Amino acid sequence: MRLNLRTPQTAVGKVDVPGDTPATGGTDSGLPKRIVTGMVALGFRQAIVKAVSIVGGVILARILSPSTFGAYAIVSFAVAAFTIVGDLGLAASLIQQDHEPTEHERRIAFTAQQMILGLATILILLLSPVVASFFRMDDQAQLVLRLLALGLIVSSLRTLPATIMERNLEFGRLAVAEASQVVAFQVVAIALAVHGYGILSFGIAALVGTSVNTVLVNWMRPWRPGWAWDRQYLVKILRFGLPYQGSNAVSFIKDAINPLFVGLLVGVAAVGNIGWAGTFVGYPIIVVTILNRLYFPAFSRLRSRPDALRIFASATLRWSVFVVVGLLALLLPRATFWTLEIFGPQWLPAVPMLYWLAIAMPFAAVAAPGLAILNAHGRSREVFFFTIVWMVATWVLTVPAVAIMGWMGFGVANALVQLTNPFFFRRIQACVRIPIWPGITKALVAGGLASLSQLAV
């Protein structure tokens, strides 16, 4: 659940966290050093977060059923829909703009977001019985929906201080708060699941984790909420923010085909199986997404240094693809063994789905830094266009595939959607003038040889 905004540079207390580099107002002095420092701090702490998430996910997968995971995916989808609408891209606008936002500008963004999120929370609370009934879920699912709705309000109180930290590349501090959230979520969820709380384990754990994150972020970057309104400024930042958030909304609609359409057609257990397969095959992506939060602000600040931007972007794309393909080459040949020994036999029916979803992973490795490059150059409309293309392709291909082949058709359709990626790569190349296909080709060849060597053994 992600919400964003910004904070003040003036009336903000500063808490030193070991290993962090102090922010430096709005100047670019020492920017490369801060980017590297941010990468190290963010990478180290996010690696711990991902490790905790993986271990916690494995434990929960052994305790809970695919149906429970599927039901949680559906209620999370319902809340996330309102979250996407409530953000409006205001945080991204404040990060992307050239000058440091003033206190007045931050309060305008805060006011606009609170109005939308307040309405969203009320709607979720009122509609929770309808959502649960529509997907044939029990009363516990309704309660989880309400807990997640309360989490929206709690999370909104961290968005302003979190966004100023993100703009100033203070990812070490953010990573501390986010790591604490993940640990709190996993500990609470596992403890409750062991005691038989079922899907309610997820809802309570999510609210606890969000509360921990909010408290820590406000402790590190105190900000007193305030109200302000300026229609002219709001319209100005929404010119970038709406297309930016529109891209997120379209991506959300694309990804919603699993909990929404698959859940209605073949049930919550299928949703759980697809979600688990996506998580398993996505483990290699976790390694490269550790730095995702850094890309957009870093690329934005490097726009005035095209040579440095080109080097950073090229290294990022090449590293991402090689890491993902290499790890897939280690996991896929023995996927059945890993599933049975680590997750349990209840997940074996989802193993064939792994191979279909794996086809998209090398391209997914390029997507996050590629989209960040375009957004950093103010091309949010192009990003919006590509997300529309991916969304339409996903629904057009998945609906008939699932209707004909069952839930396994989701994987087949997902593989076919990747045929649209060459057009996306061309726009990245035009933006920063770096080659993409040679890196992908070399990685695929190396990964294929590594997989064959495992099978031979």
Order of alpha helices (4+ residues) and beta strands (2+ residues): alpha-alpha-alpha-alpha-alpha-alpha-alpha-alpha-alpha-alpha-alpha-alpha-alpha-alpha-alpha-alpha-alpha-alpha-alpha-alpha-alpha
